[in-house]
Amino acid sequence: MSFVSGVLNGVEGIQYYYIAGLLIFMTLFIVILYRTVKMPRKDLMKFKASILENDKMESNEI
């Protein structure tokens, strides 16, 4: 691990990649969380029902 740290410390401007990666991750996390919280309950019930239907269909095929 010290080899990797030594190589990365020698690269100038590498901290910008860390910052950019963190910003992209946080942005996607917040967008997905917001869309999930604001999703209508009707759609959630549709997803729930479809998952249960798929489980029943798979168990009948065996």
RONUZA-100537 format. One record per atom (N, C-alpha, C): residue number from 1; residue in one letter; atom name; x, y, z. Coordinates in nm, 4 decimals, always signed. Example, Ala and Ser with C-alpha at 12.3 -4.5 7.8 and 13.67 -1.06 7.14 Angstrom:
BEGIN
[1 'a' 'N' [+1.3190 -0.5690 +0.7800]]
[1 'a' 'CA' [+1.2300 -0.4500 +0.7800]]
[1 'a' 'C' [+1.3200 -0.3300 +0.7800]]
[2 's' 'N' [+1.2850 -0.2250 +0.7080]]
[2 's' 'CA' [+1.3670 -0.1060 +0.7140]]
[2 's' 'C' [+1.2900 +0.0030 +0.7870]]
// end
This chain:
BEGIN
[1 'm' 'N' [+0.0822 -0.1195 +0.0000]]
[1 'm' 'CA' [+0.0000 +0.0000 +0.0000]]
[1 'm' 'C' [+0.0867 +0.1260 +0.0000]]
[2 's' 'N' [+0.2018 +0.1164 +0.0623]]
[2 's' 'CA' [+0.2888 +0.2340 +0.0660]]
[2 's' 'C' [+0.3413 +0.2671 -0.0740]]
[3 'f' 'N' [+0.3566 +0.1648 -0.1582]]
[3 'f' 'CA' [+0.3998 +0.1901 -0.2958]]
[3 'f' 'C' [+0.2968 +0.2751 -0.3702]]
[4 'v' 'N' [+0.1681 +0.2382 -0.3561]]
[4 'v' 'CA' [+0.0614 +0.3127 -0.4221]]
[4 'v' 'C' [+0.0559 +0.4556 -0.3682]]
[5 's' 'N' [+0.0659 +0.4703 -0.2367]]
[5 's' 'CA' [+0.0635 +0.6040 -0.1768]]
[5 's' 'C' [+0.1799 +0.6879 -0.2267]]
[6 'g' 'N' [+0.2962 +0.6273 -0.2396]]
[6 'g' 'CA' [+0.4123 +0.6999 -0.2881]]
[6 'g' 'C' [+0.3953 +0.7468 -0.4313]]
[7 'v' 'N' [+0.3398 +0.6597 -0.5146]]
[7 'v' 'CA' [+0.3186 +0.6961 -0.6543]]
[7 'v' 'C' [+0.2142 +0.8071 -0.6654]]
[8 'l' 'N' [+0.1039 +0.7939 -0.5929]]
[8 'l' 'CA' [-0.0029 +0.8931 -0.6013]]
[8 'l' 'C' [+0.0396 +1.0273 -0.5421]]
[9 'n' 'N' [+0.1226 +1.0249 -0.4402]]
[9 'n' 'CA' [+0.1702 +1.1508 -0.3822]]
[9 'n' 'C' [+0.2625 +1.2241 -0.4789]]
[10 'g' 'N' [+0.3263 +1.1509 -0.5689]]
[10 'g' 'CA' [+0.4170 +1.2121 -0.6652]]
[10 'g' 'C' [+0.3448 +1.2767 -0.7832]]
[11 'v' 'N' [+0.2177 +1.2497 -0.7994]]
[11 'v' 'CA' [+0.1434 +1.3042 -0.9127]]
[11 'v' 'C' [+0.0802 +1.4369 -0.8706]]
[12 'e' 'N' [+0.1138 +1.5407 -0.9435]]
[12 'e' 'CA' [+0.0566 +1.6711 -0.9097]]
[12 'e' 'C' [-0.0860 +1.6818 -0.9611]]
[13 'g' 'N' [-0.1747 +1.7382 -0.8819]]
[13 'g' 'CA' [-0.3124 +1.7594 -0.9208]]
[13 'g' 'C' [-0.4020 +1.6381 -0.9033]]
[14 'i' 'N' [-0.3505 +1.5311 -0.8410]]
[14 'i' 'CA' [-0.4300 +1.4091 -0.8246]]
[14 'i' 'C' [-0.5478 +1.4320 -0.7300]]
[15 'q' 'N' [-0.5383 +1.5283 -0.6404]]
[15 'q' 'CA' [-0.6462 +1.5541 -0.5446]]
[15 'q' 'C' [-0.7741 +1.6001 -0.6150]]
[16 'y' 'N' [-0.7614 +1.6565 -0.7337]]
[16 'y' 'CA' [-0.8802 +1.7009 -0.8063]]
[16 'y' 'C' [-0.9653 +1.5822 -0.8519]]
[17 'y' 'N' [-0.9004 +1.4701 -0.8806]]
[17 'y' 'CA' [-0.9754 +1.3505 -0.9172]]
[17 'y' 'C' [-1.0537 +1.2975 -0.7976]]
[18 'y' 'N' [-0.9940 +1.3029 -0.6797]]
[18 'y' 'CA' [-1.0647 +1.2610 -0.5587]]
[18 'y' 'C' [-1.1872 +1.3498 -0.5352]]
[19 'i' 'N' [-1.1679 +1.4778 -0.5489]]
[19 'i' 'CA' [-1.2774 +1.5726 -0.5269]]
[19 'i' 'C' [-1.3871 +1.5529 -0.6312]]
[20 'a' 'N' [-1.3485 +1.5373 -0.7573]]
[20 'a' 'CA' [-1.4468 +1.5169 -0.8642]]
[20 'a' 'C' [-1.5240 +1.3871 -0.8420]]
[21 'g' 'N' [-1.4561 +1.2808 -0.8049]]
[21 'g' 'CA' [-1.5224 +1.1535 -0.7785]]
[21 'g' 'C' [-1.6201 +1.1633 -0.6626]]
[22 'l' 'N' [-1.5798 +1.2320 -0.5576]]
[22 'l' 'CA' [-1.6668 +1.2504 -0.4423]]
[22 'l' 'C' [-1.7895 +1.3351 -0.4782]]
[23 'l' 'N' [-1.7697 +1.4399 -0.5554]]
[23 'l' 'CA' [-1.8823 +1.5238 -0.5980]]
[23 'l' 'C' [-1.9804 +1.4471 -0.6863]]
[24 'i' 'N' [-1.9286 +1.3660 -0.7780]]
[24 'i' 'CA' [-2.0160 +1.2860 -0.8641]]
[24 'i' 'C' [-2.0956 +1.1870 -0.7800]]
[25 'f' 'N' [-2.0297 +1.1188 -0.6880]]
[25 'f' 'CA' [-2.0978 +1.0221 -0.6019]]
[25 'f' 'C' [-2.2062 +1.0891 -0.5188]]
[26 'm' 'N' [-2.1734 +1.1988 -0.4547]]
[26 'm' 'CA' [-2.2707 +1.2672 -0.3686]]
[26 'm' 'C' [-2.3882 +1.3200 -0.4501]]
[27 't' 'N' [-2.3622 +1.3733 -0.5696]]
[27 't' 'CA' [-2.4697 +1.4236 -0.6552]]
[27 't' 'C' [-2.5644 +1.3114 -0.6948]]
[28 'l' 'N' [-2.5107 +1.1995 -0.7396]]
[28 'l' 'CA' [-2.5949 +1.0861 -0.7773]]
[28 'l' 'C' [-2.6729 +1.0327 -0.6579]]
[29 'f' 'N' [-2.6083 +1.0240 -0.5425]]
[29 'f' 'CA' [-2.6758 +0.9753 -0.4219]]
[29 'f' 'C' [-2.7930 +1.0653 -0.3855]]
[30 'i' 'N' [-2.7727 +1.1948 -0.3882]]
[30 'i' 'CA' [-2.8790 +1.2884 -0.3521]]
[30 'i' 'C' [-2.9932 +1.2828 -0.4540]]
[31 'v' 'N' [-2.9609 +1.2750 -0.5833]]
[31 'v' 'CA' [-3.0647 +1.2674 -0.6864]]
[31 'v' 'C' [-3.1473 +1.1397 -0.6712]]
[32 'i' 'N' [-3.0822 +1.0272 -0.6524]]
[32 'i' 'CA' [-3.1544 +0.9007 -0.6359]]
[32 'i' 'C' [-3.2380 +0.9019 -0.5092]]
[33 'l' 'N' [-3.1850 +0.9535 -0.4011]]
[33 'l' 'CA' [-3.2604 +0.9627 -0.2756]]
[33 'l' 'C' [-3.3824 +1.0526 -0.2930]]
[34 'y' 'N' [-3.3659 +1.1673 -0.3573]]
[34 'y' 'CA' [-3.4773 +1.2603 -0.3787]]
[34 'y' 'C' [-3.5861 +1.1960 -0.4641]]
[35 'r' 'N' [-3.5456 +1.1317 -0.5746]]
[35 'r' 'CA' [-3.6452 +1.0688 -0.6628]]
[35 'r' 'C' [-3.7181 +0.9552 -0.5925]]
[36 't' 'N' [-3.6490 +0.8833 -0.5067]]
[36 't' 'CA' [-3.7113 +0.7736 -0.4337]]
[36 't' 'C' [-3.8121 +0.8262 -0.3326]]
[37 'v' 'N' [-3.7772 +0.9304 -0.2620]]
[37 'v' 'CA' [-3.8672 +0.9868 -0.1609]]
[37 'v' 'C' [-3.9894 +1.0498 -0.2267]]
[38 'k' 'N' [-3.9722 +1.1139 -0.3410]]
[38 'k' 'CA' [-4.0820 +1.1831 -0.4082]]
[38 'k' 'C' [-4.1646 +1.0925 -0.4997]]
[39 'm' 'N' [-4.1283 +0.9637 -0.5099]]
[39 'm' 'CA' [-4.2016 +0.8724 -0.5979]]
[39 'm' 'C' [-4.3431 +0.8504 -0.5437]]
[40 'p' 'N' [-4.4427 +0.8553 -0.6297]]
[40 'p' 'CA' [-4.5810 +0.8350 -0.5837]]
[40 'p' 'C' [-4.6002 +0.6948 -0.5255]]
[41 'r' 'N' [-4.6825 +0.6868 -0.4221]]
[41 'r' 'CA' [-4.7060 +0.5604 -0.3540]]
[41 'r' 'C' [-4.7674 +0.4569 -0.4495]]
[42 'k' 'N' [-4.8444 +0.5042 -0.5469]]
[42 'k' 'CA' [-4.9072 +0.4157 -0.6445]]
[42 'k' 'C' [-4.8002 +0.3384 -0.7232]]
[43 'd' 'N' [-4.6961 +0.4080 -0.7641]]
[43 'd' 'CA' [-4.5879 +0.3423 -0.8370]]
[43 'd' 'C' [-4.5139 +0.2420 -0.7481]]
[44 'l' 'N' [-4.4944 +0.2778 -0.6226]]
[44 'l' 'CA' [-4.4272 +0.1860 -0.5305]]
[44 'l' 'C' [-4.5073 +0.0581 -0.5122]]
[45 'm' 'N' [-4.6398 +0.0707 -0.5031]]
[45 'm' 'CA' [-4.7244 -0.0477 -0.4888]]
[45 'm' 'C' [-4.7188 -0.1340 -0.6147]]
[46 'k' 'N' [-4.7071 -0.0704 -0.7325]]
[46 'k' 'CA' [-4.6933 -0.1460 -0.8576]]
[46 'k' 'C' [-4.5636 -0.2268 -0.8571]]
[47 'f' 'N' [-4.4555 -0.1641 -0.8144]]
[47 'f' 'CA' [-4.3270 -0.2337 -0.8075]]
[47 'f' 'C' [-4.3339 -0.3496 -0.7086]]
[48 'k' 'N' [-4.3961 -0.3249 -0.5950]]
[48 'k' 'CA' [-4.4089 -0.4275 -0.4917]]
[48 'k' 'C' [-4.4878 -0.5464 -0.5453]]
[49 'a' 'N' [-4.5982 -0.5198 -0.6126]]
[49 'a' 'CA' [-4.6819 -0.6265 -0.6664]]
[49 'a' 'C' [-4.6078 -0.7044 -0.7749]]
[50 's' 'N' [-4.5329 -0.6359 -0.8585]]
[50 's' 'CA' [-4.4617 -0.7049 -0.9659]]
[50 's' 'C' [-4.3534 -0.7971 -0.9103]]
[51 'i' 'N' [-4.2887 -0.7572 -0.8029]]
[51 'i' 'CA' [-4.1860 -0.8416 -0.7415]]
[51 'i' 'C' [-4.2509 -0.9669 -0.6840]]
[52 'l' 'N' [-4.3628 -0.9513 -0.6170]]
[52 'l' 'CA' [-4.4312 -1.0667 -0.5592]]
[52 'l' 'C' [-4.4836 -1.1593 -0.6681]]
[53 'e' 'N' [-4.5339 -1.1041 -0.7767]]
[53 'e' 'CA' [-4.5832 -1.1867 -0.8869]]
[53 'e' 'C' [-4.4702 -1.2669 -0.9501]]
[54 'n' 'N' [-4.3541 -1.2064 -0.9666]]
[54 'n' 'CA' [-4.2396 -1.2775 -1.0244]]
[54 'n' 'C' [-4.1971 -1.3928 -0.9354]]
[55 'd' 'N' [-4.1983 -1.3741 -0.8030]]
[55 'd' 'CA' [-4.1615 -1.4817 -0.7113]]
[55 'd' 'C' [-4.2595 -1.5975 -0.7210]]
[56 'k' 'N' [-4.3878 -1.5699 -0.7317]]
[56 'k' 'CA' [-4.4882 -1.6750 -0.7433]]
[56 'k' 'C' [-4.4719 -1.7509 -0.8744]]
[57 'm' 'N' [-4.4446 -1.6787 -0.9827]]
[57 'm' 'CA' [-4.4287 -1.7425 -1.1128]]
[57 'm' 'C' [-4.3071 -1.8330 -1.1137]]
[58 'e' 'N' [-4.1976 -1.7908 -1.0536]]
[58 'e' 'CA' [-4.0751 -1.8717 -1.0519]]
[58 'e' 'C' [-4.0947 -1.9972 -0.9677]]
[59 's' 'N' [-4.1664 -1.9885 -0.8557]]
[59 's' 'CA' [-4.1860 -2.1054 -0.7703]]
[59 's' 'C' [-4.2803 -2.2055 -0.8367]]
[60 'n' 'N' [-4.3727 -2.1611 -0.9217]]
[60 'n' 'CA' [-4.4630 -2.2518 -0.9928]]
[60 'n' 'C' [-4.3925 -2.3244 -1.1068]]
[61 'e' 'N' [-4.2866 -2.2665 -1.1605]]
[61 'e' 'CA' [-4.2155 -2.3278 -1.2723]]
[61 'e' 'C' [-4.1292 -2.4449 -1.2284]]
[62 'i' 'N' [-4.0926 -2.4487 -1.1034]]
[62 'i' 'CA' [-4.0004 -2.5542 -1.0549]]
[62 'i' 'C' [-4.0726 -2.6841 -1.0335]]
// end
